[in-house]
Amino acid sequence: MKDNDSCCDNLGSTLGFLTLRIWLAMRAFITGLEKFAGTKTIEVPALDEFGEPDLMRDMMQVEVKTYGFEYYAGVPAPLWTQFEKEPLLPNFLLYPYDWLLGPLLLITGLFLLLGIFTRWTLFAMGLLYTSLTFGLILINQSGGIAWLATHIILVVMALVLANRNKYTITQN
């Protein structure tokens, strides 16, 4: 009976870790991807009451979401303005941070999803969330700080459960 309980506990913690790993990976990857999001205006034909193109009416302009390097913004414009005024965050550090934030989120998310150097990836993710927290502390964004604290707690939980990391590309 004891062996069965041990097996189930191991399976449960393995699946729990996998679920947490997938969630954290998705969160980081999609957040990084969204740093490359923007909108562009396209022209589409107006539609009639049946949903068919109405050739008698002018074309309509519609804004659509798109992704590309030209839309990249690591730090959102409203926060950038606040960070520029903060003396504890020099501008010479803000520019490279802005440039690296999106790619780092993409890389840590992808590495975590695939199980590549899982513990080190989780640690890097924790440091990245800590750096974001530092910036939000400087500009007094308490809601964002609490939100990031939740992410840090999840990363710590994943690190504690990392010994149950069975489905990976690399073992660490």
N, C-alpha and C positions, 0 to 999 in steps of 0.2 A: 504494500500500500504506500509506503514511504517513497519508493522509486517512482510510482505514478505521480504523486504530488510534486516531486522534484522535476519530473519531465514537464508537467503542465506549467509549473512556475517558470521554468526555463523558456518554454515556448511562449508563454504570455509576455515575459519581459523581452524576448527577442522580437516578437511582433509589435510590442509597445515601442521599443526603440526604433524599429523600422518605420512605424507610423510617424513618430516624432521626427525622424530623419527626413522622411519625404515631405512633411509639412514645412520644416525649416528650409529645406532645399527649394521647394516651390516658392516660398515667401521671398527668399533672397533672389532667386532667378527672375521671377516676374517683376519684382521691384527694380532690379537692374535693367530689365528689358524696357520697363516703362520710362526709364531715363532717356530712351531714344524715341519716345512717342511724340507725335505732333499732329497737327491737322492741316489738311490742304483742301482747297475748294475745287470741286470738279463740276462740270456741266452735264446734266442728264436731261433726257427728254421729259416733258410734263406728261403725266398719265391721265387717261380718261377715267370715267367712272367704273370701267371694267378692268382697270389695271394695265391697259395696253397703252403704248406710246401714242400721244395725241399730236399728230403732225401739224395741226392747225395752231398750236400754242407754242410760245417761245420755250427755249431751253431753260431749265431751272438750275440755279447754283446751289450746291449742297456741300457742306463741310463733312469730310470723312477723316477718321483717325488713320494715321499711317505711321510707319516706323522708318527711321533712317538716321545716319550719322549727322545729317544736317540739323536734326531736331534735338540733338543731345544737350541735356542740361543735368549735370550731376546734382547740383544744389539748385533748388527752385528759386526763381527770380526774387520773390518777396523775402525769402530767407537770406539770399545773397546780399541784399541791401542792408539787412540788419547785421550780418556778419562783418560787412565792410566797416561798420561803425564801431566794432568791438575791438578795443586795444589789445586784449589778450589773445586775439586770433589775427596775426599779421597777414596782410594780403599775399605776401610771397608764399604762405602756406595754403591759403584758400584756393589759389589757382590749381596747383597740382592735386589737391584733395578733390576739387570739382571734377577734374579730368579723370581721376582714378576711381571715383566712387561707383559709377555704373559698371565698369568692367570688373571691379572686385566683387560686387554683388553677383554678377553673372557667373564668374569663375567659382566663387565659394558655393553658390547654389548648384552648379553643374557637378562640381567635385563631390559635394555631399550627396546629391541624388545618385550618382554612380558608385559611391562608396570608395572614393579615391582619397587616401590618407585622411580618413574620417576624423580622427581625434584632432589632428593638426588643422583640418579644415574647420571643425567646430570652434577650436580655439581662435583661429583667424576671424571667424564670423563674430565671436564674442568680442574680440578687440575692435572690429569694425562697428558693432553696435555701441560699444563703449565710447568710441570716438564721436559717433553721432550724438550720443547723450551729452558728451562734453560741450559740443556746439549748442545744443538746446538749453543746457544749463546757463551758458553765457548770455543767451538772449531771453531767458526766463520763460521758456515754453513748457510749463509744468505738465500739460496733457501729453505732449510728445515724450517727455522724460518718463512718465509712468508707462506709456505704451512701449517704449524701448526697454524699460525694466522688465516687462513681461517677456520680451524676446530674450533678454539676458538669462532670465530664470529658465526658459525653455532650453537654451543652449547648455546651461549648467546641468539640467536634468539629462540632456542627451549625453553629455560627457560622463556623467555618473553611470548611465546605462550602457556606455560604449563597449563594455566587456561582453555585451550581448549582440554585438554587431556581426551578424553571420553572412549577410548578403552584400558582398563588397567586391571591388576589383583588386584593391590592395588591402593587405592586413596590416594594422598598426596598433 
